[in-house]
């Protein structure tokens, strides 16, 4: 009897130590069933989706809000996806435009009224929806793709597809986030959900996607694949008739690299494998069975999506390694642990930059780390000096909306560089507690959108009272430190 009791107590202790997966929040997890056909010749996507929404706020609602990110590519967009200075690089054959048209919105066979304000759609409920109540929408939509080297667009070598379907506005704290797109940073924000996606496209094209694509039909001229994913906060893919594949398995995870022109694909695959092993050890286990990196035409160096990363074609080897590692770090800081990347962009970008530096230190040694940190301080000091000379002063505030940044130059320095320097400062004060805090932050906030307080709580919980440090850095009181 004593042995049985002892085993029971041990079992309960083990359960208490398992990473928190927000079981209470599972009641509110949305479900998407999407069926879409990509017309590669006409550069369009026609689709239908069934979305199960569960109301997660105490206040009842008479509307449910969706993001229509593709409308940021409209010619008349007030909040365009591409900044004016980047148009020449993004639109390789002259300015091109895209959009999403909503064809119908129904629930249980009943047409529902809706309104669209650029990238936001509000659907009027037949009745008030209370906490815990659910409704299923059926939405028919049609996407026109721009010709652009962007996260949504037809490129010279394929098609990049993200932000392409109506997606529920995310719950951030006690509110639903309803934000327009920004041409600086990453303004796509969504909750983790379940996805069952069926895609039909030209059978000469190959696919790299979130999740694992299972072929269900292939007969010229069409191929159909099905992808089922749990606990992912977005669904993206790349189609190209030029894709080639190399793959391997590490820690039980299938790692794929899909490339167009990379002369050393095995080397790039090794970067992804090494990064997964590194971050598994540092922060906690990668919870999915597959991770895909895809080389594609892309205006930026790279872009993160759940279980998927874009890497710009033509990136040089040293740059390619940093891009792959940074985007892989985002699988922890964005993919599993989300944050408000519209108003607290440093929270995932700063952590991804810091994680990249930890990887580089582990691979190349402490001298490399110290040299890169010194370079970051130097470039940040140069930025602050330039902005002060031009404007007379500058704001070092980190906690602000994407549309509040004056330029991409300011965004990169405040969000990436200063974010990195913040976490480097915490490590210098206590390396062991910083490591423990980030492991706790990861385990306690899996599949959630973590707030600023969730991050500081993780440090408090391991005995590192770092709240004052976070406050002084993010509010701009700390402008510059020296190493």
N, C-alpha and C positions, 0 to 999 in steps of 0.2 A: 504493500500500500504506500509506504514511504517513497519507494522508488517511482511509483506512478505519479505521486504528487510532485516529486522533484522534477520529473520529466515535463510535467504540465507547466511548472514554474519556469523552467528553461525555455520551453516553447513560447510562452508569453513574452519573455524577455527578448527573444529573437525577433518576434513579431513587432515589438516596440522599436527595435533598432533598424527595421527595414526602412528604405527611403519612403518618404511620404508621397503618395501619388494622388493626393486630394480626393479621397474616395467620396467625401461629402459633395464635392463639386461635380462628380460624375453624373449626378442627377440632372445637371444643367448642360451637359455636353451636347452640342449640336451634331446632327448627322446629315451628311450630304450624299446623295445618290445622283451622279451626273452622267449623262449620255451625250456625247458630242461628236460631231463630224467636222474634221479639218479639211477644207478644200485647199490643197496646197497650190493649185493653179490660180485660183481666184483670190487667195489670201484672206479667207474668211473662216469663221467657226460658227456653226449652228448647233445649238444645244438646248437641252432641257435639264432641269435639276429639281429634285425633291429635297427640300430642306426641312428638317425637324428642329423647331426652335422651342426651348423651354425657358420660360421667363424666370430670371434669376434675381430680380430686384424686389425689395419689399413693397415699393409703390406699384400698383397695377398700371398697366399701359394700354393705350388704345391704338398704338402704332408700333411697328417693328422696323428697325433701320438696317439697311444694307449698304455696303460700299460697292461702287461701280468704277473700279480703278481704270478700266480701259477708256473711260471718258476724259481722262487727263491727257489723252492724245488727240482730242478733238481740235479742229482748227480754231474754234472760238473759246477754248478752255481758258478760264480766268486763272486757274492754278495748274499750269501745264506740267507734264512729267519731265520735260526737257527744258533746261535753262537756255535762254537766248544765246549765250556764249558757246553752248555745246551743240547747237543745232547743226552746224556744218559737219562736225564729227559724227553726230548721231544719224543724221539723214544723208546718207552717202550718195544719194542720187537726187538731191533736192528735197525740200520740205515735203513731208508726207504725213497723212493724218489717219487716225483710227478712232474707233468708238464702239460702244455696246448699245444695241437697241433692245429694249424689253418688249417682247411681243405679247406676252400675257402673264398674269399673276392670278392663280386660283388656289382655293383651299376647299377640299371635299367637293370639287366640281363647281364651286361658286366663285365667280369673278370678284376679285377684290380691288378696290380703288387704290391707286398709288400716285406718288408725286416724285419727281426727280429734280434735284438741285445739283447739277454738274456731276460730281462723283458720289453723291448721296441719294439713296432712294428710301422713301418711307412708305410702308404699306399699312393701310388702315384696316384694323381688325374688325371682324363682324361683331365681336363683343369684347368687353374689357378682359384683359388677360392678367391673372393674378399669379403670385409667387408659386412656382412649381408647376403651373399649367403649361401645356404644350399645344403647338399648332404645327401642322405640316403645310408648307407652301409648295406649289408646283409652278415653276418659272420657266418660260420659254424665252430664249435670248439669241441674239445674232451679233457676232463680233466682226468688225472690219479691222484688219491688221494694218498698221503703218509699215512702211518700208524703212526700217531703222535698226541700228545696232544697239537696241535697248532691251530692257527686260521683257517687253512685249513688242515683237516686231519681226518682219521678214528680213533676214540678213542676206548677204551674198552667198552664204553657204548653208542656210537652213532657216528655221523658224524658232524664235525664242517665245515661250508662252508662259506668262505669269500674270496675276491680277486680271484674269480673263473671264471669270464667272462672278455672278453676284454673291458676295460673301457677307455674312452677318457682321455688323459693327461689334467690336470687342467690348467686353465689360472690363473697365479699368477701375479698381476700387469699388465704389458704390454707384458708379455712373456708366452709361454707355458712351463710348468714345465716338464722336461724330466730327471728324476732321477732314478738311479738304487735303488733296495731294500737295506735295511740295517738290520743287525741282532740286532741292538740296537734301541729301540724306535719304533715309528709307522711311516713307510715310505709309507703308502697308502694315497694318496692325490687325491681328485677328486672334481669336481664341483657338486652343486645341480642339479638334473635332474628329469624328470618324468620317472616312471617305470611301466610297465605292464608285470608281470612275471607269467608264467605258469610252474608249477613244477609237474612232475609225479614221484612217488616213491613207494616202497613196502608199501602196505596198513597196515602192522603191525607197521609201524613207525608213530610217531606223529611229528609235526613240530612246532618250535618256530622261528619267522622270523621278519624282518623288515616289518612293516605294518600289515594288518589284512588278514590272509589266509582264503579265501572262498572256500569251497569244491565244485568242479564242477562235480566230477566223483568219484565213489568208487565202484569197483567191483574186487574181488580177482583175481589176486594178486596185483592189482595196485590201487593207489589213485591219484587223480589230484586236485591240488589247484591253485587258481588264486589270485594274490596280486597286487593291484593297489596303487601306492604311488605318491604323488606330493612333489616336493621340498625336496628330500633326496639325500645325496651325496654318497650313497653306498647301496648295497643290500646284506644282509647276512642272514643265517639261520642255525639252528641246527635240525638234525633228530635223533630220538632215539625211540626205542620200549619200553623204560623204563620211558619216561616222564609222570609226573603227573602234574595237574594244580590246582592252586588256583587263584582267581581273585576278584577284587573289582572295584568300581568306585569312583574317587575323582576329584573334580572340573570339572566334565563332561568328564574326561579321563578314559578310560578302562585300568586298570593296571593288568597285568598278571604276575604270577610267575610260571615258568615251572621248575620242579625239579626232580632229580633222587634219591637222598638219604638224603636230608635235613630232619632232625627229627622235625624241627619246621618251616615248610613252611609259616605258618601264620605270624610268627615274621618277616621273611625275606620280605614277601609281605608288611608288615607295614613299613619297612625301605624304600622301594621304594615309597610308598604312601606319607610318611612324607617328603621325599626328594623333590618330585614333588611339594607339597604344599609350602615347604620352599623356593625353588628357583623360583616358580611362584611369590611369594611375593617379593623376593629380587631383581630379575632381569627383570621379564616380563613373560608373559604367554607362557607356553608350547603350541606350535601351532598345534600339532597333536592330533588325537582322541584316540590313543592307545600307550601304552608303555609296553614292555615285558622284563622281566629279566629271564634269563635261566641259570640254574646250569648245568655245563658241565665239562668234563675232560679238563683241561687247564693248561699249564705250568706256566702261570703268574696268578696273583690274579684275574684279570678281563680284559675285553676289551670292548670298546665302539663301537657301530654301530648306525646308525639312527633308532630311536624308539626301540632299542634292546641293551641289555647289556649281555655279558658273565660273569658269576661268577664261579670261580674254585670250583669244587666239593671238599668237605673235608675242606673248609675254616671254621675256628672256629668262634663262634658267634660274638665276638668283632671285629675280622678281617672282617667277612662277612658284618657287618654293614658299616664299612668304605669303603669296596670295592663297595657295592651297591650304597652308597651315592656318591662316587667319579665318578663312571661310569654314574650315573644319572646326575651329574653336567656337564658331557661331552655332554649331550643332548643340553645344552645351548652353551658350549664352545667346539665346533667341529661340532655338529649336525646342529644347526641353524646358529651360527656364526662360520664359518670355519677360519682357518689360515694356514700359511705355516708350517705344522708340521714337515717338513723335515729340514728346515733351521732356524725356530723360534719355536722350540718345546715347549719352556717355555710359549709361548703365550696362548696355550690351557691347557697344563698340570699344569702350575703354577696357572692359574685361577681355574682349577678343584680342585687342592689341597686347595687353599684358600677358595673356595666355600664349600668344605667338612668341613673345620675348622669352617666356619660360621654356618653350620648346627649343628656341635657338640656343639658350644657355645650356640646356641639357645636351644638345648635339655638338655645339661648337665651343663651350666653355664660358667661364665667368668673364674673361677678358672681352669676349665678343659682346656679352650682355652690357658690361659697363661702358664700352665704347658706344653702343647704340643708344643707351640712356643719355649719355653725355651729348650725343648728336641731337637727340630729341629736345633736351633742355636748350641747346644752342638754337635750333630752328624755332622753338617756341619763343625764345627771347627776341629773335629777329622779327618774328610775326608781331609781337606786342610793340616793339619799337616802331615798325613800319606803320601799323595802324594808329599808334599814338601821334606819330609825326603828321600823318594825313588828316586825322580827325581831331587831334588835340587831346583825345583820351580814348580809352576802349573799355569794353565790358568783358570781364573774365568770367561772367556767370555761365555755369555749365547747364543748370536746370532751366531750359527755356525751349520754346517750340521751334520746330524746323524753320518755319516762315519768319522767325525773329532773327535768324542769322543773316548778316549783311551779304555774305558770299560763301562759296564753297571753301575758299581759303580760310575764312574764319571758322567755319564748321569743322574742317579737318583738324585745325590746331586746338580748338576748344574741346571737341568731342573725342578725337582719337589721341592726340598728343597729350593734352592735359589729363584726359582720362587715364592713359597709361601711367603718367607721372604720379597721379593720385595713388594708384595701386602699388606702384614701386615704393612710394613713401610709406605706405602701410607695411609693406614687407620689410623695409629697413628698420621700422620700429619693432616689429615682431614677425619674423618669417614663419615660425611654427604656428602662431595663432592665426595669421592670415591664411595659411594653407587649410587649417581646420575650419575656419569661418567659411571659406569658399566651398569646401566639401559639404558643410551643413546647408549653406545657401542653395546648393544644387539639389540635395536630397529632400529638403523641406519644401521646395517650390517647383518640383517637377510638374510640368504640364499646366502651370498657372501663368498669369501675368503678375510678376512680382513687383511690388512697389518699393520705393526708396526705403521705407521703414523695414521691409523684409530683409533687405541687404544689411542695414545697420543692426537689426536684431540678430543676424547670424554672427556678427562680430561680438555683440554683447554676450551671446550665449556661450562663447568660448573664452570669456573673460578679457576681451579686448574692447575697452570702452572707446570706440573710434567715432562715435556720433559727432563729436565736436570737430574732428578732422574732416569728415565728410561734409558737414555743414559749411565749414570755412572754405573748402575747395569749391563746392558746387554753387555757393552764393557769390563767389568771386572775391571773397576777402583775401584768400591766398592767391596772389597774382604770379609769383615766381619764387622758386627755391633754387638752390645751387647744390651740386653734388660735391 
